[in-house]
């Protein structure tokens, strides 16, 4: 059973890594710097529902570190860690409340990820006026959260069906 878990974690981390790479290749026609789809968050969202809170946290953190070292730098990793940790924490809390669907949990995750990054930016740049950027990234967090939530729900349904049939 232990080797099966290691294999599953390896596959999920690899999938998140590949989705991060694919996302870096997709140019978004949005003139606001830093807005992304968040495709790799599908893996974190699905693992939150399929594997559990700690497992989703580990997958999220490992993905952020791997992607940061591969495609970014210490600065981008700092923003990603802040956004990722706040996103994971908020999704965990909202999921436990059982008030929202997977799409709602994803929206909260997308918005809180962006808020985490803005908080870091305020301290790094030492400028509180970055807060004016917040409405734009909240809107992008809602839109990407809906998309990721729908895709995540479809993936989860397929995975649960597959797991039940084996």
N, C-alpha and C positions, 0 to 999 in steps of 0.2 A: 504494500500500500504506500510506503514511503517513496519508493521510486516512481510511482504513478503521480504523486503530488509534485515531486521535483520536475517531472516531465511536463506536467500541466503548467507549472510556474514558468518553466523555460519557454514553452510555446507562447504563453501570454505575454511575457516580457519581449520576446522576439516580435510578436505581432504588434505590440505597442511601439516598438522601435521602428519597425517598417512603416507603420502608419504615420509616425512622426516624420520620417524621411519623405514619404509621399506628400505629406502636407507641406513640407518645405519646398516642394516642386510646383505647388499649385499657387499661381499668382491670384490674389484676390483684387478685384477692381474697386478697392475701397481706399480713399486717400488718407486714411487714419493709420498711423504707424502702430504696429504691434498686434493688430487684430488677426486672429487665426480661427480656423474651424474647430480645432481641438479634437481631431480624429482619434488620437491615442487615448483620449478620455473614454472612448467606448469600452476599452479594455478595463479601465479602472471601474467604470460604472457596472459593467457586467460582473466583474469579480466581486464587487461589493454585494451584489444580490446572489451570486452563485457560490462564492467561496467564503465570504465573511469580511468583517471589518478589518481585522489585522492583516489578512492576506491582501486586501485591496490597498491598504496603506503601504505594505512592503512592495507591491507591484508598482505603485505610483512613485515611490521614492527611488527605486532601482531604475525605473524608466527615466525619470528626470535626471538622475546622475549620468546614466549612459548617454542619453541624448545631449546633455549639456557638455560632456567631454568630447563627444563626437562632432556635433554640429554647432556648438556654441562656445562660450567662454565662461569664466567665473561670474561675470556680471549677469549674463543671461540665465545662468544656473541659479543665481540668487533670486532673481525674479520668479523663476519657475518653481523653486522650492517654496517660496512664500505663497504663491498662488495655489500650488498643488496641495500644500498642507491645509490651507484654509478651506479650499474646495472639498478635500476629503473629510475634514471635520464637520463642515456644514452638511454635506450629503449624508454622513453617518447620523447626525442628529435628526435631520428631516426624515430619513428613511425609518428610523426608530419610532418617530411620532406616528407613522402610518397614515398621514393625512394627505399625502401626495402620491401620484403614480410615479413610475420610473422617469417619465418625461419631466414632471415637476421637480423631482430630486436632481435631475440633470441640469435643469434651468438654475436651480439654487447653486449647484456646483459651478456652472459657467460664470454666473454673476460674482460669486464669492472668489473665484480664481482671479478675475479681473480686479476686484477690490483689493485682494492681497498684493497684487502687483503694483497697484496705485499707492498703497501704503508704503511699500519698499521704495518706490520712486520718489515719494515725498521726502523720505529720509536721505536717500542717495543724492538727489539733486539739491536738497535743502531748500525746497520751494513749495510752500503750501498751495500755490496757485495751480498746481498740477491737478488739484481736485476738480477743476472745471472740465477736465477730460472725462470725468466719471460718467456723465449721462451717455456719452457716445459708447463707452465700453460696456456699460450696463445693457444698452440696447443690443450690442453685438453678443454679449453673454447670454441674453434671453434667446436670441435667434439661433445661435450655435447650440445652446442648451436644448432647445426643442429638437433640432436636427439630430444631435448626438443621443438624446433620450429616445427618439423614435427608432433610430438605428440600433441602439442598445437593447431596446425591448424586443425588436425583431431577432437580434442575435441570441438573447437570453431564451426566448421561446424555442428557437431552433436547437440551442444547446441542451435545454431541458428535455426536449423531445428525443434528441439523439441519445442522451444519457439514460433515459428511461427505456429505450429500445435495446440497450446493450447490457 
